[in-house]
Amino acid sequence: MATQPDTPPNRIDPQSPPEAPPQPAEPEPMHPDETPPLPPDFDEPGIGPEEEPTPL
């Protein structure tokens, strides 16, 4: 049996950095919390965006 080298060429060295680092395929979409606040509901005047209508 032939003696194999300690590090065969087909072995990947865990200490060596990957050839191509993983990159996001495309930029992330705008997060929901970044969307502009919705305008107040004109159907029910008197109820502001911070107030919630009382359940019937």
mmCIF entry with sequence, helices, sheets and N, C-alpha, C, O atoms, coordinates in Angstrom:
data_MODEL
# 
_entry.id   MODEL 
# 
_entity.id                         1 
_entity.type                       polymer 
_entity.pdbx_number_of_molecules   1 
# 
_entity_poly.entity_id                      1 
_entity_poly.type                           'polypeptide(L)' 
_entity_poly.nstd_linkage                   no 
_entity_poly.nstd_monomer                   no 
_entity_poly.pdbx_seq_one_letter_code       MATQPDTPPNRIDPQSPPEAPPQPAEPEPMHPDETPPLPPDFDEPGIGPEEEPTPL 
_entity_poly.pdbx_seq_one_letter_code_can   MATQPDTPPNRIDPQSPPEAPPQPAEPEPMHPDETPPLPPDFDEPGIGPEEEPTPL 
_entity_poly.pdbx_strand_id                 A 
# 
loop_
_entity_poly_seq.entity_id 
_entity_poly_seq.num 
_entity_poly_seq.mon_id 
_entity_poly_seq.hetero 
1 1  MET n 
1 2  ALA n 
1 3  THR n 
1 4  GLN n 
1 5  PRO n 
1 6  ASP n 
1 7  THR n 
1 8  PRO n 
1 9  PRO n 
1 10 ASN n 
1 11 ARG n 
1 12 ILE n 
1 13 ASP n 
1 14 PRO n 
1 15 GLN n 
1 16 SER n 
1 17 PRO n 
1 18 PRO n 
1 19 GLU n 
1 20 ALA n 
1 21 PRO n 
1 22 PRO n 
1 23 GLN n 
1 24 PRO n 
1 25 ALA n 
1 26 GLU n 
1 27 PRO n 
1 28 GLU n 
1 29 PRO n 
1 30 MET n 
1 31 HIS n 
1 32 PRO n 
1 33 ASP n 
1 34 GLU n 
1 35 THR n 
1 36 PRO n 
1 37 PRO n 
1 38 LEU n 
1 39 PRO n 
1 40 PRO n 
1 41 ASP n 
1 42 PHE n 
1 43 ASP n 
1 44 GLU n 
1 45 PRO n 
1 46 GLY n 
1 47 ILE n 
1 48 GLY n 
1 49 PRO n 
1 50 GLU n 
1 51 GLU n 
1 52 GLU n 
1 53 PRO n 
1 54 THR n 
1 55 PRO n 
1 56 LEU n 
# 
_struct_asym.id          A 
_struct_asym.entity_id   1 
# 
_struct_conf.conf_type_id            HELX_P 
_struct_conf.id                      HELX_P1 
_struct_conf.pdbx_PDB_helix_id       AA1 
_struct_conf.beg_label_comp_id       PRO 
_struct_conf.beg_label_asym_id       A 
_struct_conf.beg_label_seq_id        32 
_struct_conf.pdbx_beg_PDB_ins_code   ? 
_struct_conf.end_label_comp_id       GLU 
_struct_conf.end_label_asym_id       A 
_struct_conf.end_label_seq_id        34 
_struct_conf.pdbx_end_PDB_ins_code   ? 
_struct_conf.beg_auth_comp_id        PRO 
_struct_conf.beg_auth_asym_id        A 
_struct_conf.beg_auth_seq_id         32 
_struct_conf.end_auth_comp_id        GLU 
_struct_conf.end_auth_asym_id        A 
_struct_conf.end_auth_seq_id         34 
_struct_conf.pdbx_PDB_helix_class    5 
_struct_conf.details                 ? 
_struct_conf.pdbx_PDB_helix_length   3 
# 
_struct_conf_type.id          HELX_P 
_struct_conf_type.criteria    ? 
_struct_conf_type.reference   ? 
# 
loop_
_atom_site.group_PDB 
_atom_site.id 
_atom_site.type_symbol 
_atom_site.label_atom_id 
_atom_site.label_alt_id 
_atom_site.label_comp_id 
_atom_site.label_asym_id 
_atom_site.label_entity_id 
_atom_site.label_seq_id 
_atom_site.pdbx_PDB_ins_code 
_atom_site.Cartn_x 
_atom_site.Cartn_y 
_atom_site.Cartn_z 
_atom_site.occupancy 
_atom_site.B_iso_or_equiv 
_atom_site.pdbx_formal_charge 
_atom_site.auth_seq_id 
_atom_site.auth_comp_id 
_atom_site.auth_asym_id 
_atom_site.auth_atom_id 
_atom_site.pdbx_PDB_model_num 
ATOM 1   N N  . MET A 1 1  ? 0.849   -1.205 0.000  1.00 0.00 ? 1  MET A N  1 
ATOM 2   C CA . MET A 1 1  ? 0.000   0.000  0.000  1.00 0.00 ? 1  MET A CA 1 
ATOM 3   C C  . MET A 1 1  ? 0.884   1.255  0.000  1.00 0.00 ? 1  MET A C  1 
ATOM 4   O O  . MET A 1 1  ? 1.831   1.350  0.781  1.00 0.00 ? 1  MET A O  1 
ATOM 5   N N  . ALA A 1 2  ? 0.581   2.187  -0.853 1.00 0.00 ? 2  ALA A N  1 
ATOM 6   C CA . ALA A 1 2  ? 1.400   3.401  -0.934 1.00 0.00 ? 2  ALA A CA 1 
ATOM 7   C C  . ALA A 1 2  ? 1.030   4.332  0.212  1.00 0.00 ? 2  ALA A C  1 
ATOM 8   O O  . ALA A 1 2  ? -0.133  4.460  0.595  1.00 0.00 ? 2  ALA A O  1 
ATOM 9   N N  . THR A 1 3  ? 2.057   4.973  0.739  1.00 0.00 ? 3  THR A N  1 
ATOM 10  C CA . THR A 1 3  ? 1.787   5.910  1.848  1.00 0.00 ? 3  THR A CA 1 
ATOM 11  C C  . THR A 1 3  ? 1.190   7.198  1.296  1.00 0.00 ? 3  THR A C  1 
ATOM 12  O O  . THR A 1 3  ? 1.759   7.837  0.411  1.00 0.00 ? 3  THR A O  1 
ATOM 13  N N  . GLN A 1 4  ? 0.023   7.566  1.841  1.00 0.00 ? 4  GLN A N  1 
ATOM 14  C CA . GLN A 1 4  ? -0.641  8.783  1.358  1.00 0.00 ? 4  GLN A CA 1 
ATOM 15  C C  . GLN A 1 4  ? -0.134  9.999  2.143  1.00 0.00 ? 4  GLN A C  1 
ATOM 16  O O  . GLN A 1 4  ? 0.168   9.877  3.330  1.00 0.00 ? 4  GLN A O  1 
ATOM 17  N N  . PRO A 1 5  ? -0.036  11.163 1.503  1.00 0.00 ? 5  PRO A N  1 
ATOM 18  C CA . PRO A 1 5  ? 0.408   12.374 2.209  1.00 0.00 ? 5  PRO A CA 1 
ATOM 19  C C  . PRO A 1 5  ? -0.597  12.777 3.286  1.00 0.00 ? 5  PRO A C  1 
ATOM 20  O O  . PRO A 1 5  ? -1.766  12.394 3.230  1.00 0.00 ? 5  PRO A O  1 
ATOM 21  N N  . ASP A 1 6  ? -0.136  13.546 4.258  1.00 0.00 ? 6  ASP A N  1 
ATOM 22  C CA . ASP A 1 6  ? -1.028  13.946 5.357  1.00 0.00 ? 6  ASP A CA 1 
ATOM 23  C C  . ASP A 1 6  ? -2.194  14.783 4.834  1.00 0.00 ? 6  ASP A C  1 
ATOM 24  O O  . ASP A 1 6  ? -3.312  14.686 5.340  1.00 0.00 ? 6  ASP A O  1 
ATOM 25  N N  . THR A 1 7  ? -1.929  15.598 3.827  1.00 0.00 ? 7  THR A N  1 
ATOM 26  C CA . THR A 1 7  ? -2.994  16.453 3.281  1.00 0.00 ? 7  THR A CA 1 
ATOM 27  C C  . THR A 1 7  ? -3.105  16.222 1.783  1.00 0.00 ? 7  THR A C  1 
ATOM 28  O O  . THR A 1 7  ? -2.401  16.867 1.007  1.00 0.00 ? 7  THR A O  1 
ATOM 29  N N  . PRO A 1 8  ? -3.973  15.317 1.363  1.00 0.00 ? 8  PRO A N  1 
ATOM 30  C CA . PRO A 1 8  ? -4.167  15.079 -0.070 1.00 0.00 ? 8  PRO A CA 1 
ATOM 31  C C  . PRO A 1 8  ? -4.717  16.334 -0.742 1.00 0.00 ? 8  PRO A C  1 
ATOM 32  O O  . PRO A 1 8  ? -5.396  17.126 -0.087 1.00 0.00 ? 8  PRO A O  1 
ATOM 33  N N  . PRO A 1 9  ? -4.443  16.536 -2.029 1.00 0.00 ? 9  PRO A N  1 
ATOM 34  C CA . PRO A 1 9  ? -4.877  17.758 -2.718 1.00 0.00 ? 9  PRO A CA 1 
ATOM 35  C C  . PRO A 1 9  ? -6.396  17.905 -2.780 1.00 0.00 ? 9  PRO A C  1 
ATOM 36  O O  . PRO A 1 9  ? -6.909  19.020 -2.880 1.00 0.00 ? 9  PRO A O  1 
ATOM 37  N N  . ASN A 1 10 ? -7.116  16.782 -2.720 1.00 0.00 ? 10 ASN A N  1 
ATOM 38  C CA . ASN A 1 10 ? -8.576  16.870 -2.828 1.00 0.00 ? 10 ASN A CA 1 
ATOM 39  C C  . ASN A 1 10 ? -9.227  17.146 -1.472 1.00 0.00 ? 10 ASN A C  1 
ATOM 40  O O  . ASN A 1 10 ? -10.450 17.253 -1.384 1.00 0.00 ? 10 ASN A O  1 
ATOM 41  N N  . ARG A 1 11 ? -8.418  17.262 -0.417 1.00 0.00 ? 11 ARG A N  1 
ATOM 42  C CA . ARG A 1 11 ? -8.974  17.527 0.914  1.00 0.00 ? 11 ARG A CA 1 
ATOM 43  C C  . ARG A 1 11 ? -9.091  19.039 1.122  1.00 0.00 ? 11 ARG A C  1 
ATOM 44  O O  . ARG A 1 11 ? -8.210  19.804 0.731  1.00 0.00 ? 11 ARG A O  1 
ATOM 45  N N  . ILE A 1 12 ? -10.197 19.450 1.745  1.00 0.00 ? 12 ILE A N  1 
ATOM 46  C CA . ILE A 1 12 ? -10.406 20.882 2.001  1.00 0.00 ? 12 ILE A CA 1 
ATOM 47  C C  . ILE A 1 12 ? -9.897  21.203 3.405  1.00 0.00 ? 12 ILE A C  1 
ATOM 48  O O  . ILE A 1 12 ? -10.316 20.587 4.385  1.00 0.00 ? 12 ILE A O  1 
ATOM 49  N N  . ASP A 1 13 ? -8.993  22.169 3.488  1.00 0.00 ? 13 ASP A N  1 
ATOM 50  C CA . ASP A 1 13 ? -8.430  22.542 4.784  1.00 0.00 ? 13 ASP A CA 1 
ATOM 51  C C  . ASP A 1 13 ? -9.452  23.395 5.536  1.00 0.00 ? 13 ASP A C  1 
ATOM 52  O O  . ASP A 1 13 ? -9.850  24.450 5.041  1.00 0.00 ? 13 ASP A O  1 
ATOM 53  N N  . PRO A 1 14 ? -9.886  22.959 6.725  1.00 0.00 ? 14 PRO A N  1 
ATOM 54  C CA . PRO A 1 14 ? -10.902 23.723 7.465  1.00 0.00 ? 14 PRO A CA 1 
ATOM 55  C C  . PRO A 1 14 ? -10.403 25.119 7.852  1.00 0.00 ? 14 PRO A C  1 
ATOM 56  O O  . PRO A 1 14 ? -11.207 26.028 8.059  1.00 0.00 ? 14 PRO A O  1 
ATOM 57  N N  . GLN A 1 15 ? -9.082  25.292 7.949  1.00 0.00 ? 15 GLN A N  1 
ATOM 58  C CA . GLN A 1 15 ? -8.543  26.592 8.359  1.00 0.00 ? 15 GLN A CA 1 
ATOM 59  C C  . GLN A 1 15 ? -8.504  27.571 7.189  1.00 0.00 ? 15 GLN A C  1 
ATOM 60  O O  . GLN A 1 15 ? -8.459  28.784 7.397  1.00 0.00 ? 15 GLN A O  1 
ATOM 61  N N  . SER A 1 16 ? -8.522  27.053 5.962  1.00 0.00 ? 16 SER A N  1 
ATOM 62  C CA . SER A 1 16 ? -8.450  27.951 4.806  1.00 0.00 ? 16 SER A CA 1 
ATOM 63  C C  . SER A 1 16 ? -9.831  28.562 4.545  1.00 0.00 ? 16 SER A C  1 
ATOM 64  O O  . SER A 1 16 ? -10.840 27.862 4.639  1.00 0.00 ? 16 SER A O  1 
ATOM 65  N N  . PRO A 1 17 ? -9.886  29.845 4.221  1.00 0.00 ? 17 PRO A N  1 
ATOM 66  C CA . PRO A 1 17 ? -11.183 30.488 3.954  1.00 0.00 ? 17 PRO A CA 1 
ATOM 67  C C  . PRO A 1 17 ? -11.794 29.934 2.675  1.00 0.00 ? 17 PRO A C  1 
ATOM 68  O O  . PRO A 1 17 ? -11.060 29.495 1.789  1.00 0.00 ? 17 PRO A O  1 
ATOM 69  N N  . PRO A 1 18 ? -13.108 29.941 2.557  1.00 0.00 ? 18 PRO A N  1 
ATOM 70  C CA . PRO A 1 18 ? -13.761 29.420 1.342  1.00 0.00 ? 18 PRO A CA 1 
ATOM 71  C C  . PRO A 1 18 ? -13.392 30.267 0.135  1.00 0.00 ? 18 PRO A C  1 
ATOM 72  O O  . PRO A 1 18 ? -13.086 31.451 0.269  1.00 0.00 ? 18 PRO A O  1 
ATOM 73  N N  . GLU A 1 19 ? -13.422 29.659 -1.042 1.00 0.00 ? 19 GLU A N  1 
ATOM 74  C CA . GLU A 1 19 ? -13.040 30.394 -2.255 1.00 0.00 ? 19 GLU A CA 1 
ATOM 75  C C  . GLU A 1 19 ? -14.023 31.539 -2.521 1.00 0.00 ? 19 GLU A C  1 
ATOM 76  O O  . GLU A 1 19 ? -13.616 32.651 -2.856 1.00 0.00 ? 19 GLU A O  1 
ATOM 77  N N  . ALA A 1 20 ? -15.319 31.254 -2.369 1.00 0.00 ? 20 ALA A N  1 
ATOM 78  C CA . ALA A 1 20 ? -16.327 32.295 -2.583 1.00 0.00 ? 20 ALA A CA 1 
ATOM 79  C C  . ALA A 1 20 ? -17.192 32.410 -1.329 1.00 0.00 ? 20 ALA A C  1 
ATOM 80  O O  . ALA A 1 20 ? -17.982 31.511 -1.038 1.00 0.00 ? 20 ALA A O  1 
ATOM 81  N N  . PRO A 1 21 ? -17.051 33.496 -0.591 1.00 0.00 ? 21 PRO A N  1 
ATOM 82  C CA . PRO A 1 21 ? -17.865 33.654 0.622  1.00 0.00 ? 21 PRO A CA 1 
ATOM 83  C C  . PRO A 1 21 ? -19.343 33.757 0.265  1.00 0.00 ? 21 PRO A C  1 
ATOM 84  O O  . PRO A 1 21 ? -19.685 34.327 -0.771 1.00 0.00 ? 21 PRO A O  1 
ATOM 85  N N  . PRO A 1 22 ? -20.221 33.218 1.098  1.00 0.00 ? 22 PRO A N  1 
ATOM 86  C CA . PRO A 1 22 ? -21.661 33.257 0.789  1.00 0.00 ? 22 PRO A CA 1 
ATOM 87  C C  . PRO A 1 22 ? -22.169 34.690 0.774  1.00 0.00 ? 22 PRO A C  1 
ATOM 88  O O  . PRO A 1 22 ? -21.917 35.449 1.711  1.00 0.00 ? 22 PRO A O  1 
ATOM 89  N N  . GLN A 1 23 ? -22.878 35.064 -0.277 1.00 0.00 ? 23 GLN A N  1 
ATOM 90  C CA . GLN A 1 23 ? -23.439 36.415 -0.374 1.00 0.00 ? 23 GLN A CA 1 
ATOM 91  C C  . GLN A 1 23 ? -24.938 36.312 -0.618 1.00 0.00 ? 23 GLN A C  1 
ATOM 92  O O  . GLN A 1 23 ? -25.399 35.382 -1.279 1.00 0.00 ? 23 GLN A O  1 
ATOM 93  N N  . PRO A 1 24 ? -25.706 37.271 -0.082 1.00 0.00 ? 24 PRO A N  1 
ATOM 94  C CA . PRO A 1 24 ? -27.165 37.226 -0.298 1.00 0.00 ? 24 PRO A CA 1 
ATOM 95  C C  . PRO A 1 24 ? -27.494 37.327 -1.781 1.00 0.00 ? 24 PRO A C  1 
ATOM 96  O O  . PRO A 1 24 ? -26.887 38.124 -2.498 1.00 0.00 ? 24 PRO A O  1 
ATOM 97  N N  . ALA A 1 25 ? -28.440 36.536 -2.242 1.00 0.00 ? 25 ALA A N  1 
ATOM 98  C CA . ALA A 1 25 ? -28.788 36.527 -3.665 1.00 0.00 ? 25 ALA A CA 1 
ATOM 99  C C  . ALA A 1 25 ? -29.281 37.907 -4.096 1.00 0.00 ? 25 ALA A C  1 
ATOM 100 O O  . ALA A 1 25 ? -28.912 38.406 -5.159 1.00 0.00 ? 25 ALA A O  1 
ATOM 101 N N  . GLU A 1 26 ? -30.121 38.516 -3.256 1.00 0.00 ? 26 GLU A N  1 
ATOM 102 C CA . GLU A 1 26 ? -30.641 39.846 -3.593 1.00 0.00 ? 26 GLU A CA 1 
ATOM 103 C C  . GLU A 1 26 ? -30.884 40.618 -2.297 1.00 0.00 ? 26 GLU A C  1 
ATOM 104 O O  . GLU A 1 26 ? -31.080 39.996 -1.252 1.00 0.00 ? 26 GLU A O  1 
ATOM 105 N N  . PRO A 1 27 ? -30.876 41.942 -2.330 1.00 0.00 ? 27 PRO A N  1 
ATOM 106 C CA . PRO A 1 27 ? -31.083 42.729 -1.103 1.00 0.00 ? 27 PRO A CA 1 
ATOM 107 C C  . PRO A 1 27 ? -32.438 42.426 -0.483 1.00 0.00 ? 27 PRO A C  1 
ATOM 108 O O  . PRO A 1 27 ? -33.405 42.144 -1.190 1.00 0.00 ? 27 PRO A O  1 
ATOM 109 N N  . GLU A 1 28 ? -32.503 42.485 0.844  1.00 0.00 ? 28 GLU A N  1 
ATOM 110 C CA . GLU A 1 28 ? -33.748 42.171 1.531  1.00 0.00 ? 28 GLU A CA 1 
ATOM 111 C C  . GLU A 1 28 ? -34.790 43.253 1.244  1.00 0.00 ? 28 GLU A C  1 
ATOM 112 O O  . GLU A 1 28 ? -34.443 44.428 1.121  1.00 0.00 ? 28 GLU A O  1 
ATOM 113 N N  . PRO A 1 29 ? -36.056 42.868 1.136  1.00 0.00 ? 29 PRO A N  1 
ATOM 114 C CA . PRO A 1 29 ? -37.111 43.863 0.889  1.00 0.00 ? 29 PRO A CA 1 
ATOM 115 C C  . PRO A 1 29 ? -37.299 44.772 2.101  1.00 0.00 ? 29 PRO A C  1 
ATOM 116 O O  . PRO A 1 29 ? -36.815 44.467 3.191  1.00 0.00 ? 29 PRO A O  1 
ATOM 117 N N  . MET A 1 30 ? -37.988 45.868 1.914  1.00 0.00 ? 30 MET A N  1 
ATOM 118 C CA . MET A 1 30 ? -38.215 46.802 3.022  1.00 0.00 ? 30 MET A CA 1 
ATOM 119 C C  . MET A 1 30 ? -38.976 46.099 4.146  1.00 0.00 ? 30 MET A C  1 
ATOM 120 O O  . MET A 1 30 ? -39.986 45.436 3.908  1.00 0.00 ? 30 MET A O  1 
ATOM 121 N N  . HIS A 1 31 ? -38.474 46.255 5.373  1.00 0.00 ? 31 HIS A N  1 
ATOM 122 C CA . HIS A 1 31 ? -39.112 45.595 6.512  1.00 0.00 ? 31 HIS A CA 1 
ATOM 123 C C  . HIS A 1 31 ? -40.483 46.229 6.775  1.00 0.00 ? 31 HIS A C  1 
ATOM 124 O O  . HIS A 1 31 ? -40.695 47.406 6.483  1.00 0.00 ? 31 HIS A O  1 
ATOM 125 N N  . PRO A 1 32 ? -41.404 45.443 7.326  1.00 0.00 ? 32 PRO A N  1 
ATOM 126 C CA . PRO A 1 32 ? -42.754 45.974 7.607  1.00 0.00 ? 32 PRO A CA 1 
ATOM 127 C C  . PRO A 1 32 ? -42.709 47.196 8.520  1.00 0.00 ? 32 PRO A C  1 
ATOM 128 O O  . PRO A 1 32 ? -43.511 48.116 8.363  1.00 0.00 ? 32 PRO A O  1 
ATOM 129 N N  . ASP A 1 33 ? -41.764 47.211 9.485  1.00 0.00 ? 33 ASP A N  1 
ATOM 130 C CA . ASP A 1 33 ? -41.727 48.318 10.441 1.00 0.00 ? 33 ASP A CA 1 
ATOM 131 C C  . ASP A 1 33 ? -41.207 49.593 9.779  1.00 0.00 ? 33 ASP A C  1 
ATOM 132 O O  . ASP A 1 33 ? -41.298 50.673 10.363 1.00 0.00 ? 33 ASP A O  1 
ATOM 133 N N  . GLU A 1 34 ? -40.662 49.479 8.560  1.00 0.00 ? 34 GLU A N  1 
ATOM 134 C CA . GLU A 1 34 ? -40.138 50.659 7.877  1.00 0.00 ? 34 GLU A CA 1 
ATOM 135 C C  . GLU A 1 34 ? -41.199 51.303 6.979  1.00 0.00 ? 34 GLU A C  1 
ATOM 136 O O  . GLU A 1 34 ? -40.972 52.371 6.411  1.00 0.00 ? 34 GLU A O  1 
ATOM 137 N N  . THR A 1 35 ? -42.361 50.647 6.855  1.00 0.00 ? 35 THR A N  1 
ATOM 138 C CA . THR A 1 35 ? -43.412 51.198 5.996  1.00 0.00 ? 35 THR A CA 1 
ATOM 139 C C  . THR A 1 35 ? -44.005 52.441 6.668  1.00 0.00 ? 35 THR A C  1 
ATOM 140 O O  . THR A 1 35 ? -44.103 52.486 7.894  1.00 0.00 ? 35 THR A O  1 
ATOM 141 N N  . PRO A 1 36 ? -44.397 53.433 5.893  1.00 0.00 ? 36 PRO A N  1 
ATOM 142 C CA . PRO A 1 36 ? -44.977 54.657 6.478  1.00 0.00 ? 36 PRO A CA 1 
ATOM 143 C C  . PRO A 1 36 ? -46.280 54.332 7.189  1.00 0.00 ? 36 PRO A C  1 
ATOM 144 O O  . PRO A 1 36 ? -46.988 53.406 6.793  1.00 0.00 ? 36 PRO A O  1 
ATOM 145 N N  . PRO A 1 37 ? -46.608 55.089 8.243  1.00 0.00 ? 37 PRO A N  1 
ATOM 146 C CA . PRO A 1 37 ? -47.847 54.806 8.995  1.00 0.00 ? 37 PRO A CA 1 
ATOM 147 C C  . PRO A 1 37 ? -49.072 55.040 8.121  1.00 0.00 ? 37 PRO A C  1 
ATOM 148 O O  . PRO A 1 37 ? -49.070 55.921 7.261  1.00 0.00 ? 37 PRO A O  1 
ATOM 149 N N  . LEU A 1 38 ? -50.108 54.255 8.342  1.00 0.00 ? 38 LEU A N  1 
ATOM 150 C CA . LEU A 1 38 ? -51.326 54.396 7.541  1.00 0.00 ? 38 LEU A CA 1 
ATOM 151 C C  . LEU A 1 38 ? -52.065 55.667 7.953  1.00 0.00 ? 38 LEU A C  1 
ATOM 152 O O  . LEU A 1 38 ? -52.036 56.039 9.126  1.00 0.00 ? 38 LEU A O  1 
ATOM 153 N N  . PRO A 1 39 ? -52.724 56.337 7.015  1.00 0.00 ? 39 PRO A N  1 
ATOM 154 C CA . PRO A 1 39 ? -53.493 57.552 7.352  1.00 0.00 ? 39 PRO A CA 1 
ATOM 155 C C  . PRO A 1 39 ? -54.684 57.178 8.227  1.00 0.00 ? 39 PRO A C  1 
ATOM 156 O O  . PRO A 1 39 ? -55.144 56.037 8.193  1.00 0.00 ? 39 PRO A O  1 
ATOM 157 N N  . PRO A 1 40 ? -55.190 58.136 9.014  1.00 0.00 ? 40 PRO A N  1 
ATOM 158 C CA . PRO A 1 40 ? -56.340 57.829 9.887  1.00 0.00 ? 40 PRO A CA 1 
ATOM 159 C C  . PRO A 1 40 ? -57.556 57.432 9.063  1.00 0.00 ? 40 PRO A C  1 
ATOM 160 O O  . PRO A 1 40 ? -57.704 57.856 7.917  1.00 0.00 ? 40 PRO A O  1 
ATOM 161 N N  . ASP A 1 41 ? -58.426 56.617 9.651  1.00 0.00 ? 41 ASP A N  1 
ATOM 162 C CA . ASP A 1 41 ? -59.615 56.159 8.930  1.00 0.00 ? 41 ASP A CA 1 
ATOM 163 C C  . ASP A 1 41 ? -60.649 57.281 8.889  1.00 0.00 ? 41 ASP A C  1 
ATOM 164 O O  . ASP A 1 41 ? -61.150 57.711 9.928  1.00 0.00 ? 41 ASP A O  1 
ATOM 165 N N  . PHE A 1 42 ? -60.965 57.752 7.679  1.00 0.00 ? 42 PHE A N  1 
ATOM 166 C CA . PHE A 1 42 ? -61.890 58.880 7.558  1.00 0.00 ? 42 PHE A CA 1 
ATOM 167 C C  . PHE A 1 42 ? -63.339 58.419 7.736  1.00 0.00 ? 42 PHE A C  1 
ATOM 168 O O  . PHE A 1 42 ? -64.236 59.234 7.947  1.00 0.00 ? 42 PHE A O  1 
ATOM 169 N N  . ASP A 1 43 ? -63.558 57.095 7.648  1.00 0.00 ? 43 ASP A N  1 
ATOM 170 C CA . ASP A 1 43 ? -64.926 56.594 7.791  1.00 0.00 ? 43 ASP A CA 1 
ATOM 171 C C  . ASP A 1 43 ? -65.414 56.781 9.226  1.00 0.00 ? 43 ASP A C  1 
ATOM 172 O O  . ASP A 1 43 ? -66.613 56.930 9.461  1.00 0.00 ? 43 ASP A O  1 
ATOM 173 N N  . GLU A 1 44 ? -64.481 56.773 10.191 1.00 0.00 ? 44 GLU A N  1 
ATOM 174 C CA . GLU A 1 44 ? -64.863 56.929 11.592 1.00 0.00 ? 44 GLU A CA 1 
ATOM 175 C C  . GLU A 1 44 ? -64.119 58.121 12.182 1.00 0.00 ? 44 GLU A C  1 
ATOM 176 O O  . GLU A 1 44 ? -63.066 57.942 12.794 1.00 0.00 ? 44 GLU A O  1 
ATOM 177 N N  . PRO A 1 45 ? -64.642 59.332 12.012 1.00 0.00 ? 45 PRO A N  1 
ATOM 178 C CA . PRO A 1 45 ? -63.973 60.516 12.556 1.00 0.00 ? 45 PRO A CA 1 
ATOM 179 C C  . PRO A 1 45 ? -63.944 60.472 14.074 1.00 0.00 ? 45 PRO A C  1 
ATOM 180 O O  . PRO A 1 45 ? -64.862 59.944 14.701 1.00 0.00 ? 45 PRO A O  1 
ATOM 181 N N  . GLY A 1 46 ? -62.894 61.024 14.666 1.00 0.00 ? 46 GLY A N  1 
ATOM 182 C CA . GLY A 1 46 ? -62.793 61.024 16.121 1.00 0.00 ? 46 GLY A CA 1 
ATOM 183 C C  . GLY A 1 46 ? -61.867 59.922 16.602 1.00 0.00 ? 46 GLY A C  1 
ATOM 184 O O  . GLY A 1 46 ? -61.364 59.991 17.723 1.00 0.00 ? 46 GLY A O  1 
ATOM 185 N N  . ILE A 1 47 ? -61.631 58.908 15.784 1.00 0.00 ? 47 ILE A N  1 
ATOM 186 C CA . ILE A 1 47 ? -60.727 57.826 16.176 1.00 0.00 ? 47 ILE A CA 1 
ATOM 187 C C  . ILE A 1 47 ? -59.369 58.085 15.538 1.00 0.00 ? 47 ILE A C  1 
ATOM 188 O O  . ILE A 1 47 ? -59.226 58.033 14.317 1.00 0.00 ? 47 ILE A O  1 
ATOM 189 N N  . GLY A 1 48 ? -58.379 58.362 16.371 1.00 0.00 ? 48 GLY A N  1 
ATOM 190 C CA . GLY A 1 48 ? -57.044 58.658 15.858 1.00 0.00 ? 48 GLY A CA 1 
ATOM 191 C C  . GLY A 1 48 ? -56.286 57.377 15.565 1.00 0.00 ? 48 GLY A C  1 
ATOM 192 O O  . GLY A 1 48 ? -56.755 56.287 15.891 1.00 0.00 ? 48 GLY A O  1 
ATOM 193 N N  . PRO A 1 49 ? -55.110 57.504 14.946 1.00 0.00 ? 49 PRO A N  1 
ATOM 194 C CA . PRO A 1 49 ? -54.298 56.323 14.602 1.00 0.00 ? 49 PRO A CA 1 
ATOM 195 C C  . PRO A 1 49 ? -53.809 55.586 15.848 1.00 0.00 ? 49 PRO A C  1 
ATOM 196 O O  . PRO A 1 49 ? -53.529 54.388 15.799 1.00 0.00 ? 49 PRO A O  1 
ATOM 197 N N  . GLU A 1 50 ? -53.707 56.321 16.982 1.00 0.00 ? 50 GLU A N  1 
ATOM 198 C CA . GLU A 1 50 ? -53.211 55.688 18.207 1.00 0.00 ? 50 GLU A CA 1 
ATOM 199 C C  . GLU A 1 50 ? -54.351 55.053 18.994 1.00 0.00 ? 50 GLU A C  1 
ATOM 200 O O  . GLU A 1 50 ? -54.117 54.216 19.866 1.00 0.00 ? 50 GLU A O  1 
ATOM 201 N N  . GLU A 1 51 ? -55.600 55.454 18.683 1.00 0.00 ? 51 GLU A N  1 
ATOM 202 C CA . GLU A 1 51 ? -56.743 54.917 19.419 1.00 0.00 ? 51 GLU A CA 1 
ATOM 203 C C  . GLU A 1 51 ? -57.354 53.747 18.656 1.00 0.00 ? 51 GLU A C  1 
ATOM 204 O O  . GLU A 1 51 ? -57.363 53.724 17.425 1.00 0.00 ? 51 GLU A O  1 
ATOM 205 N N  . GLU A 1 52 ? -57.862 52.781 19.408 1.00 0.00 ? 52 GLU A N  1 
ATOM 206 C CA . GLU A 1 52 ? -58.495 51.627 18.763 1.00 0.00 ? 52 GLU A CA 1 
ATOM 207 C C  . GLU A 1 52 ? -60.006 51.706 18.970 1.00 0.00 ? 52 GLU A C  1 
ATOM 208 O O  . GLU A 1 52 ? -60.458 52.039 20.066 1.00 0.00 ? 52 GLU A O  1 
ATOM 209 N N  . PRO A 1 53 ? -60.790 51.408 17.940 1.00 0.00 ? 53 PRO A N  1 
ATOM 210 C CA . PRO A 1 53 ? -62.254 51.454 18.095 1.00 0.00 ? 53 PRO A CA 1 
ATOM 211 C C  . PRO A 1 53 ? -62.725 50.398 19.088 1.00 0.00 ? 53 PRO A C  1 
ATOM 212 O O  . PRO A 1 53 ? -62.216 49.277 19.101 1.00 0.00 ? 53 PRO A O  1 
ATOM 213 N N  . THR A 1 54 ? -63.700 50.763 19.923 1.00 0.00 ? 54 THR A N  1 
ATOM 214 C CA . THR A 1 54 ? -64.194 49.806 20.914 1.00 0.00 ? 54 THR A CA 1 
ATOM 215 C C  . THR A 1 54 ? -65.014 48.737 20.208 1.00 0.00 ? 54 THR A C  1 
ATOM 216 O O  . THR A 1 54 ? -65.861 49.057 19.374 1.00 0.00 ? 54 THR A O  1 
ATOM 217 N N  . PRO A 1 55 ? -64.770 47.470 20.532 1.00 0.00 ? 55 PRO A N  1 
ATOM 218 C CA . PRO A 1 55 ? -65.533 46.383 19.882 1.00 0.00 ? 55 PRO A CA 1 
ATOM 219 C C  . PRO A 1 55 ? -66.996 46.461 20.257 1.00 0.00 ? 55 PRO A C  1 
ATOM 220 O O  . PRO A 1 55 ? -67.332 46.766 21.401 1.00 0.00 ? 55 PRO A O  1 
ATOM 221 N N  . LEU A 1 56 ? -67.869 46.186 19.301 1.00 0.00 ? 56 LEU A N  1 
ATOM 222 C CA . LEU A 1 56 ? -69.302 46.247 19.578 1.00 0.00 ? 56 LEU A CA 1 
ATOM 223 C C  . LEU A 1 56 ? -69.731 45.044 20.390 1.00 0.00 ? 56 LEU A C  1 
ATOM 224 O O  . LEU A 1 56 ? -70.908 44.913 20.725 1.00 0.00 ? 56 LEU A O  1 
# 
